[in-house]
Amino acid sequence: MVVRQGLRALLTTESDLEVVGEAETGRQAVEMAKRLLPNVVLMDIVMPALNGLEAARQITRQVPNCKVLILSSYGDDEYVARLSEVGATGYLIKQSAADDLLKAIREVERGHRVLSPAIANRLSVTGHEPSNRGNATPARNDHLTPREAEVLQLIAEGQTNKQIAGELGISAKTVEKHRQQVMNKLRIHDVAGLTRYAMAKGVIKGSAELKLE
């Protein structure tokens, strides 16, 4: 909430930028993007109900003219590598300067790829581009379907099968089927283990997550 307030205060000082909405969850962000049709969505990775990467995937598919700029505490290559997969146009770490963020929003709106300077420099040294690493990154969980990834997150957030069914609009029996498939694919057969896995992958917040300065 504090971070969103700070971002709104920053963006409203710019005459060419307008904040048309704010979302507390990834799922809410998707619904608002479909309704408000913004030019740019500024998205965190760690969000409740639906993480930012999955939300970005849905937004770019359902609102093709909308550009997504990821703003995250995580600067690891494994997260940056998913840019092309989920359709995001830019990736900044939260420690970026305000001027860099404003410039990035404008560049992304024009359709230009944007990366935090530290990430761009690291990729130039290694010779890797985000799109080249998308099939190799362990953060993709590419053996889970998008629906299974959603169920994993909701399980890790402590929701019951009935609650997950209500959240996703499916039956509790279907949720149980997805739950079993997730456990089998990850070879993790208890909720505590799934929660630890989700935290390690940045799907949900961990106690050691970096905070915005």
Secondary structure, DSSP 8 states (H G I E B T S, - for coil): -HHHHHHHHHHTT-TT-------SSHHHHHHHHHHH--SEEEE-S--SSS-HHHHHHHHHHHSTT-EEEEEES---HHHHTTHHHHT--EEEETTS-HHHHHHHHHHHHTT--EE-HHHHHHHHHHT--HHHHTTT-GGG-TTS-HHHHHHHHHHHTT--HHHHHHHHTS-HHHHHHHHHHHHHHHT--SHHHHHHHHHHTTSS--TT-----
